[in-house]
Amino acid sequence: MIAVIAMGCYGGVKLDEKFPNKYSVFTIVCSLLSVGIATYIAIRQVGNDSKK
């Protein structure tokens, strides 16, 4: 989970460096998206583990 969130944040920061804007939109969007993806992966793993 931590790796997915860290990659999302890092990608957002790099996009903001390449395409500067006033509110660091890429960092915010990529961070929230990576948290959502990490949560989905964790829930899916728990579901798969409970079926076994």
mmJSON file of the N, C-alpha and C atoms, coordinates in Angstrom:
{"data_MODEL":{"atom_site":{
"group_PDB":["ATOM","ATOM","ATOM","ATOM","ATOM","ATOM","ATOM","ATOM","ATOM","ATOM","ATOM","ATOM","ATOM","ATOM","ATOM","ATOM","ATOM","ATOM","ATOM","ATOM","ATOM","ATOM","ATOM","ATOM","ATOM","ATOM","ATOM","ATOM","ATOM","ATOM","ATOM","ATOM","ATOM","ATOM","ATOM","ATOM","ATOM","ATOM","ATOM","ATOM","ATOM","ATOM","ATOM","ATOM","ATOM","ATOM","ATOM","ATOM","ATOM","ATOM","ATOM","ATOM","ATOM","ATOM","ATOM","ATOM","ATOM","ATOM","ATOM","ATOM","ATOM","ATOM","ATOM","ATOM","ATOM","ATOM","ATOM","ATOM","ATOM","ATOM","ATOM","ATOM","ATOM","ATOM","ATOM","ATOM","ATOM","ATOM","ATOM","ATOM","ATOM","ATOM","ATOM","ATOM","ATOM","ATOM","ATOM","ATOM","ATOM","ATOM","ATOM","ATOM","ATOM","ATOM","ATOM","ATOM","ATOM","ATOM","ATOM","ATOM","ATOM","ATOM","ATOM","ATOM","ATOM","ATOM","ATOM","ATOM","ATOM","ATOM","ATOM","ATOM","ATOM","ATOM","ATOM","ATOM","ATOM","ATOM","ATOM","ATOM","ATOM","ATOM","ATOM","ATOM","ATOM","ATOM","ATOM","ATOM","ATOM","ATOM","ATOM","ATOM","ATOM","ATOM","ATOM","ATOM","ATOM","ATOM","ATOM","ATOM","ATOM","ATOM","ATOM","ATOM","ATOM","ATOM","ATOM","ATOM","ATOM","ATOM","ATOM","ATOM","ATOM","ATOM","ATOM","ATOM"],
"id":[1,2,3,4,5,6,7,8,9,10,11,12,13,14,15,16,17,18,19,20,21,22,23,24,25,26,27,28,29,30,31,32,33,34,35,36,37,38,39,40,41,42,43,44,45,46,47,48,49,50,51,52,53,54,55,56,57,58,59,60,61,62,63,64,65,66,67,68,69,70,71,72,73,74,75,76,77,78,79,80,81,82,83,84,85,86,87,88,89,90,91,92,93,94,95,96,97,98,99,100,101,102,103,104,105,106,107,108,109,110,111,112,113,114,115,116,117,118,119,120,121,122,123,124,125,126,127,128,129,130,131,132,133,134,135,136,137,138,139,140,141,142,143,144,145,146,147,148,149,150,151,152,153,154,155,156],
"type_symbol":["N","C","C","N","C","C","N","C","C","N","C","C","N","C","C","N","C","C","N","C","C","N","C","C","N","C","C","N","C","C","N","C","C","N","C","C","N","C","C","N","C","C","N","C","C","N","C","C","N","C","C","N","C","C","N","C","C","N","C","C","N","C","C","N","C","C","N","C","C","N","C","C","N","C","C","N","C","C","N","C","C","N","C","C","N","C","C","N","C","C","N","C","C","N","C","C","N","C","C","N","C","C","N","C","C","N","C","C","N","C","C","N","C","C","N","C","C","N","C","C","N","C","C","N","C","C","N","C","C","N","C","C","N","C","C","N","C","C","N","C","C","N","C","C","N","C","C","N","C","C","N","C","C","N","C","C"],
"label_atom_id":["N","CA","C","N","CA","C","N","CA","C","N","CA","C","N","CA","C","N","CA","C","N","CA","C","N","CA","C","N","CA","C","N","CA","C","N","CA","C","N","CA","C","N","CA","C","N","CA","C","N","CA","C","N","CA","C","N","CA","C","N","CA","C","N","CA","C","N","CA","C","N","CA","C","N","CA","C","N","CA","C","N","CA","C","N","CA","C","N","CA","C","N","CA","C","N","CA","C","N","CA","C","N","CA","C","N","CA","C","N","CA","C","N","CA","C","N","CA","C","N","CA","C","N","CA","C","N","CA","C","N","CA","C","N","CA","C","N","CA","C","N","CA","C","N","CA","C","N","CA","C","N","CA","C","N","CA","C","N","CA","C","N","CA","C","N","CA","C","N","CA","C","N","CA","C","N","CA","C","N","CA","C"],
"label_alt_id":[null,null,null,null,null,null,null,null,null,null,null,null,null,null,null,null,null,null,null,null,null,null,null,null,null,null,null,null,null,null,null,null,null,null,null,null,null,null,null,null,null,null,null,null,null,null,null,null,null,null,null,null,null,null,null,null,null,null,null,null,null,null,null,null,null,null,null,null,null,null,null,null,null,null,null,null,null,null,null,null,null,null,null,null,null,null,null,null,null,null,null,null,null,null,null,null,null,null,null,null,null,null,null,null,null,null,null,null,null,null,null,null,null,null,null,null,null,null,null,null,null,null,null,null,null,null,null,null,null,null,null,null,null,null,null,null,null,null,null,null,null,null,null,null,null,null,null,null,null,null,null,null,null,null,null,null],
"label_comp_id":["MET","MET","MET","ILE","ILE","ILE","ALA","ALA","ALA","VAL","VAL","VAL","ILE","ILE","ILE","ALA","ALA","ALA","MET","MET","MET","GLY","GLY","GLY","CYS","CYS","CYS","TYR","TYR","TYR","GLY","GLY","GLY","GLY","GLY","GLY","VAL","VAL","VAL","LYS","LYS","LYS","LEU","LEU","LEU","ASP","ASP","ASP","GLU","GLU","GLU","LYS","LYS","LYS","PHE","PHE","PHE","PRO","PRO","PRO","ASN","ASN","ASN","LYS","LYS","LYS","TYR","TYR","TYR","SER","SER","SER","VAL","VAL","VAL","PHE","PHE","PHE","THR","THR","THR","ILE","ILE","ILE","VAL","VAL","VAL","CYS","CYS","CYS","SER","SER","SER","LEU","LEU","LEU","LEU","LEU","LEU","SER","SER","SER","VAL","VAL","VAL","GLY","GLY","GLY","ILE","ILE","ILE","ALA","ALA","ALA","THR","THR","THR","TYR","TYR","TYR","ILE","ILE","ILE","ALA","ALA","ALA","ILE","ILE","ILE","ARG","ARG","ARG","GLN","GLN","GLN","VAL","VAL","VAL","GLY","GLY","GLY","ASN","ASN","ASN","ASP","ASP","ASP","SER","SER","SER","LYS","LYS","LYS","LYS","LYS","LYS"],
"label_asym_id":["A","A","A","A","A","A","A","A","A","A","A","A","A","A","A","A","A","A","A","A","A","A","A","A","A","A","A","A","A","A","A","A","A","A","A","A","A","A","A","A","A","A","A","A","A","A","A","A","A","A","A","A","A","A","A","A","A","A","A","A","A","A","A","A","A","A","A","A","A","A","A","A","A","A","A","A","A","A","A","A","A","A","A","A","A","A","A","A","A","A","A","A","A","A","A","A","A","A","A","A","A","A","A","A","A","A","A","A","A","A","A","A","A","A","A","A","A","A","A","A","A","A","A","A","A","A","A","A","A","A","A","A","A","A","A","A","A","A","A","A","A","A","A","A","A","A","A","A","A","A","A","A","A","A","A","A"],
"label_entity_id":["1","1","1","1","1","1","1","1","1","1","1","1","1","1","1","1","1","1","1","1","1","1","1","1","1","1","1","1","1","1","1","1","1","1","1","1","1","1","1","1","1","1","1","1","1","1","1","1","1","1","1","1","1","1","1","1","1","1","1","1","1","1","1","1","1","1","1","1","1","1","1","1","1","1","1","1","1","1","1","1","1","1","1","1","1","1","1","1","1","1","1","1","1","1","1","1","1","1","1","1","1","1","1","1","1","1","1","1","1","1","1","1","1","1","1","1","1","1","1","1","1","1","1","1","1","1","1","1","1","1","1","1","1","1","1","1","1","1","1","1","1","1","1","1","1","1","1","1","1","1","1","1","1","1","1","1"],
"label_seq_id":[1,1,1,2,2,2,3,3,3,4,4,4,5,5,5,6,6,6,7,7,7,8,8,8,9,9,9,10,10,10,11,11,11,12,12,12,13,13,13,14,14,14,15,15,15,16,16,16,17,17,17,18,18,18,19,19,19,20,20,20,21,21,21,22,22,22,23,23,23,24,24,24,25,25,25,26,26,26,27,27,27,28,28,28,29,29,29,30,30,30,31,31,31,32,32,32,33,33,33,34,34,34,35,35,35,36,36,36,37,37,37,38,38,38,39,39,39,40,40,40,41,41,41,42,42,42,43,43,43,44,44,44,45,45,45,46,46,46,47,47,47,48,48,48,49,49,49,50,50,50,51,51,51,52,52,52],
"pdbx_PDB_ins_code":[null,null,null,null,null,null,null,null,null,null,null,null,null,null,null,null,null,null,null,null,null,null,null,null,null,null,null,null,null,null,null,null,null,null,null,null,null,null,null,null,null,null,null,null,null,null,null,null,null,null,null,null,null,null,null,null,null,null,null,null,null,null,null,null,null,null,null,null,null,null,null,null,null,null,null,null,null,null,null,null,null,null,null,null,null,null,null,null,null,null,null,null,null,null,null,null,null,null,null,null,null,null,null,null,null,null,null,null,null,null,null,null,null,null,null,null,null,null,null,null,null,null,null,null,null,null,null,null,null,null,null,null,null,null,null,null,null,null,null,null,null,null,null,null,null,null,null,null,null,null,null,null,null,null,null,null],
"Cartn_x":[0.817,0.0,0.87,1.887,2.752,3.473,3.879,4.598,3.711,2.458,1.533,1.3,1.08,0.838,2.094,3.261,4.506,4.764,4.497,4.69,3.729,2.489,1.514,1.918,2.373,2.821,4.044,4.983,6.204,5.865,4.985,4.574,3.888,3.055,2.382,3.355,4.342,5.355,6.143,6.527,7.298,6.467,5.169,4.312,4.174,4.075,3.998,5.297,6.417,7.686,7.749,7.226,7.281,6.247,5.052,3.968,3.534,4.259,3.965,2.56,1.91,0.609,0.489,-0.574,-0.722,-1.01,-1.777,-2.268,-1.689,-0.665,-0.077,-1.143,-1.901,-3.046,-2.624,-1.544,-1.118,-0.756,-0.11,0.256,-1.004,-1.964,-3.203,-3.976,-4.162,-4.943,-4.257,-2.97,-2.248,-2.203,-2.07,-2.061,-3.407,-4.495,-5.821,-6.119,-5.723,-5.937,-5.145,-3.91,-3.101,-3.637,-4.195,-4.819,-6.028,-6.82,-7.97,-7.554,-6.533,-6.039,-5.49,-4.735,-4.172,-5.277,-6.31,-7.443,-8.159,-8.361,-9.01,-8.2,-6.895,-6.033,-6.109,-6.076,-6.14,-7.469,-8.566,-9.886,-9.996,-9.477,-9.525,-8.702,-7.549,-6.716,-7.415,-8.038,-8.748,-9.907,-10.598,-11.693,-11.211,-10.092,-9.523,-9.034,-8.435,-7.936,-9.079,-10.194,-11.312,-12.031,-11.897,-12.522,-11.764,-10.507,-9.669,-9.916],
"Cartn_y":[-1.183,0.0,1.26,1.23,2.398,2.661,1.595,1.76,2.394,1.977,2.528,4.016,4.368,5.772,6.61,6.072,6.809,7.051,6.035,6.217,7.256,7.256,8.25,9.662,9.831,11.159,11.621,10.711,11.05,11.444,10.676,11.006,12.36,12.669,13.967,15.117,14.935,15.978,16.2,15.118,15.246,15.924,15.592,16.26,17.751,18.102,19.517,20.255,19.56,20.19,20.437,19.477,19.598,20.595,20.585,21.474,22.311,23.374,24.161,24.768,24.783,25.422,26.006,26.744,27.508,26.642,25.565,24.799,23.395,23.048,21.698,20.636,20.843,19.988,18.542,18.34,16.973,16.191,16.844,16.171,15.769,16.658,16.376,15.247,15.337,14.331,12.97,12.94,11.661,11.045,11.872,11.353,10.721,11.422,10.88,9.634,9.649,8.483,7.283,7.51,6.392,5.851,6.699,6.218,5.348,5.773,4.974,3.628,3.617,2.369,1.445,1.999,1.189,0.598,1.37,0.877,-0.243,-0.068,-1.103,-2.403,-2.289,-3.475,-4.175,-3.402,-3.995,-4.7,-4.091,-4.705,-5.973,-5.935,-7.115,-8.266,-7.958,-8.99,-9.599,-8.777,-9.287,-10.188,-9.796,-10.608,-11.96,-11.952,-13.202,-14.102,-13.506,-14.284,-14.896,-14.194,-14.718,-15.858,-15.948,-17.033,-18.343,-18.273,-19.477,-20.19],
"Cartn_z":[0.0,0.0,0.0,0.828,0.932,-0.389,-1.061,-2.331,-3.393,-3.466,-4.465,-4.198,-2.938,-2.589,-2.84,-2.493,-2.712,-4.196,-5.017,-6.469,-7.017,-6.538,-6.993,-6.615,-5.387,-4.936,-5.713,-5.894,-6.634,-8.08,-8.696,-10.063,-10.143,-9.165,-9.139,-8.979,-8.116,-7.91,-9.201,-9.857,-11.105,-12.196,-12.268,-13.251,-12.945,-11.663,-11.298,-11.597,-11.501,-11.876,-13.374,-14.153,-15.606,-16.136,-15.514,-15.92,-14.708,-14.405,-13.2,-13.251,-12.093,-11.973,-10.577,-10.347,-9.114,-7.895,-8.062,-6.916,-6.791,-7.511,-7.484,-7.728,-8.77,-9.074,-9.319,-10.028,-10.352,-9.089,-8.144,-6.897,-6.13,-6.052,-5.326,-5.993,-7.295,-8.018,-7.981,-8.251,-8.254,-6.858,-5.83,-4.466,-4.114,-4.396,-4.091,-4.918,-6.163,-7.025,-6.519,-6.105,-5.611,-4.29,-3.438,-2.199,-2.537,-3.512,-3.942,-4.509,-5.315,-5.907,-4.822,-3.887,-2.805,-1.93,-1.671,-0.888,-1.626,-2.915,-3.724,-3.705,-3.864,-3.849,-2.495,-1.415,-0.075,0.152,-0.243,-0.074,-0.91,-2.118,-2.978,-2.388,-1.802,-1.182,0.026,0.834,2.007,1.563,0.514,-0.01,-0.515,-1.206,-1.72,-0.593,0.427,1.563,2.374,2.466,3.252,2.537,1.225,0.468,0.642,1.01,1.133,2.417],
"occupancy":[1.0,1.0,1.0,1.0,1.0,1.0,1.0,1.0,1.0,1.0,1.0,1.0,1.0,1.0,1.0,1.0,1.0,1.0,1.0,1.0,1.0,1.0,1.0,1.0,1.0,1.0,1.0,1.0,1.0,1.0,1.0,1.0,1.0,1.0,1.0,1.0,1.0,1.0,1.0,1.0,1.0,1.0,1.0,1.0,1.0,1.0,1.0,1.0,1.0,1.0,1.0,1.0,1.0,1.0,1.0,1.0,1.0,1.0,1.0,1.0,1.0,1.0,1.0,1.0,1.0,1.0,1.0,1.0,1.0,1.0,1.0,1.0,1.0,1.0,1.0,1.0,1.0,1.0,1.0,1.0,1.0,1.0,1.0,1.0,1.0,1.0,1.0,1.0,1.0,1.0,1.0,1.0,1.0,1.0,1.0,1.0,1.0,1.0,1.0,1.0,1.0,1.0,1.0,1.0,1.0,1.0,1.0,1.0,1.0,1.0,1.0,1.0,1.0,1.0,1.0,1.0,1.0,1.0,1.0,1.0,1.0,1.0,1.0,1.0,1.0,1.0,1.0,1.0,1.0,1.0,1.0,1.0,1.0,1.0,1.0,1.0,1.0,1.0,1.0,1.0,1.0,1.0,1.0,1.0,1.0,1.0,1.0,1.0,1.0,1.0,1.0,1.0,1.0,1.0,1.0,1.0],
"B_iso_or_equiv":[0.0,0.0,0.0,0.0,0.0,0.0,0.0,0.0,0.0,0.0,0.0,0.0,0.0,0.0,0.0,0.0,0.0,0.0,0.0,0.0,0.0,0.0,0.0,0.0,0.0,0.0,0.0,0.0,0.0,0.0,0.0,0.0,0.0,0.0,0.0,0.0,0.0,0.0,0.0,0.0,0.0,0.0,0.0,0.0,0.0,0.0,0.0,0.0,0.0,0.0,0.0,0.0,0.0,0.0,0.0,0.0,0.0,0.0,0.0,0.0,0.0,0.0,0.0,0.0,0.0,0.0,0.0,0.0,0.0,0.0,0.0,0.0,0.0,0.0,0.0,0.0,0.0,0.0,0.0,0.0,0.0,0.0,0.0,0.0,0.0,0.0,0.0,0.0,0.0,0.0,0.0,0.0,0.0,0.0,0.0,0.0,0.0,0.0,0.0,0.0,0.0,0.0,0.0,0.0,0.0,0.0,0.0,0.0,0.0,0.0,0.0,0.0,0.0,0.0,0.0,0.0,0.0,0.0,0.0,0.0,0.0,0.0,0.0,0.0,0.0,0.0,0.0,0.0,0.0,0.0,0.0,0.0,0.0,0.0,0.0,0.0,0.0,0.0,0.0,0.0,0.0,0.0,0.0,0.0,0.0,0.0,0.0,0.0,0.0,0.0,0.0,0.0,0.0,0.0,0.0,0.0],
"pdbx_formal_charge":[null,null,null,null,null,null,null,null,null,null,null,null,null,null,null,null,null,null,null,null,null,null,null,null,null,null,null,null,null,null,null,null,null,null,null,null,null,null,null,null,null,null,null,null,null,null,null,null,null,null,null,null,null,null,null,null,null,null,null,null,null,null,null,null,null,null,null,null,null,null,null,null,null,null,null,null,null,null,null,null,null,null,null,null,null,null,null,null,null,null,null,null,null,null,null,null,null,null,null,null,null,null,null,null,null,null,null,null,null,null,null,null,null,null,null,null,null,null,null,null,null,null,null,null,null,null,null,null,null,null,null,null,null,null,null,null,null,null,null,null,null,null,null,null,null,null,null,null,null,null,null,null,null,null,null,null],
"auth_seq_id":[1,1,1,2,2,2,3,3,3,4,4,4,5,5,5,6,6,6,7,7,7,8,8,8,9,9,9,10,10,10,11,11,11,12,12,12,13,13,13,14,14,14,15,15,15,16,16,16,17,17,17,18,18,18,19,19,19,20,20,20,21,21,21,22,22,22,23,23,23,24,24,24,25,25,25,26,26,26,27,27,27,28,28,28,29,29,29,30,30,30,31,31,31,32,32,32,33,33,33,34,34,34,35,35,35,36,36,36,37,37,37,38,38,38,39,39,39,40,40,40,41,41,41,42,42,42,43,43,43,44,44,44,45,45,45,46,46,46,47,47,47,48,48,48,49,49,49,50,50,50,51,51,51,52,52,52],
"auth_comp_id":["MET","MET","MET","ILE","ILE","ILE","ALA","ALA","ALA","VAL","VAL","VAL","ILE","ILE","ILE","ALA","ALA","ALA","MET","MET","MET","GLY","GLY","GLY","CYS","CYS","CYS","TYR","TYR","TYR","GLY","GLY","GLY","GLY","GLY","GLY","VAL","VAL","VAL","LYS","LYS","LYS","LEU","LEU","LEU","ASP","ASP","ASP","GLU","GLU","GLU","LYS","LYS","LYS","PHE","PHE","PHE","PRO","PRO","PRO","ASN","ASN","ASN","LYS","LYS","LYS","TYR","TYR","TYR","SER","SER","SER","VAL","VAL","VAL","PHE","PHE","PHE","THR","THR","THR","ILE","ILE","ILE","VAL","VAL","VAL","CYS","CYS","CYS","SER","SER","SER","LEU","LEU","LEU","LEU","LEU","LEU","SER","SER","SER","VAL","VAL","VAL","GLY","GLY","GLY","ILE","ILE","ILE","ALA","ALA","ALA","THR","THR","THR","TYR","TYR","TYR","ILE","ILE","ILE","ALA","ALA","ALA","ILE","ILE","ILE","ARG","ARG","ARG","GLN","GLN","GLN","VAL","VAL","VAL","GLY","GLY","GLY","ASN","ASN","ASN","ASP","ASP","ASP","SER","SER","SER","LYS","LYS","LYS","LYS","LYS","LYS"],
"auth_asym_id":["A","A","A","A","A","A","A","A","A","A","A","A","A","A","A","A","A","A","A","A","A","A","A","A","A","A","A","A","A","A","A","A","A","A","A","A","A","A","A","A","A","A","A","A","A","A","A","A","A","A","A","A","A","A","A","A","A","A","A","A","A","A","A","A","A","A","A","A","A","A","A","A","A","A","A","A","A","A","A","A","A","A","A","A","A","A","A","A","A","A","A","A","A","A","A","A","A","A","A","A","A","A","A","A","A","A","A","A","A","A","A","A","A","A","A","A","A","A","A","A","A","A","A","A","A","A","A","A","A","A","A","A","A","A","A","A","A","A","A","A","A","A","A","A","A","A","A","A","A","A","A","A","A","A","A","A"],
"auth_atom_id":["N","CA","C","N","CA","C","N","CA","C","N","CA","C","N","CA","C","N","CA","C","N","CA","C","N","CA","C","N","CA","C","N","CA","C","N","CA","C","N","CA","C","N","CA","C","N","CA","C","N","CA","C","N","CA","C","N","CA","C","N","CA","C","N","CA","C","N","CA","C","N","CA","C","N","CA","C","N","CA","C","N","CA","C","N","CA","C","N","CA","C","N","CA","C","N","CA","C","N","CA","C","N","CA","C","N","CA","C","N","CA","C","N","CA","C","N","CA","C","N","CA","C","N","CA","C","N","CA","C","N","CA","C","N","CA","C","N","CA","C","N","CA","C","N","CA","C","N","CA","C","N","CA","C","N","CA","C","N","CA","C","N","CA","C","N","CA","C","N","CA","C","N","CA","C","N","CA","C","N","CA","C"],
"pdbx_PDB_model_num":[1,1,1,1,1,1,1,1,1,1,1,1,1,1,1,1,1,1,1,1,1,1,1,1,1,1,1,1,1,1,1,1,1,1,1,1,1,1,1,1,1,1,1,1,1,1,1,1,1,1,1,1,1,1,1,1,1,1,1,1,1,1,1,1,1,1,1,1,1,1,1,1,1,1,1,1,1,1,1,1,1,1,1,1,1,1,1,1,1,1,1,1,1,1,1,1,1,1,1,1,1,1,1,1,1,1,1,1,1,1,1,1,1,1,1,1,1,1,1,1,1,1,1,1,1,1,1,1,1,1,1,1,1,1,1,1,1,1,1,1,1,1,1,1,1,1,1,1,1,1,1,1,1,1,1,1]
}}}
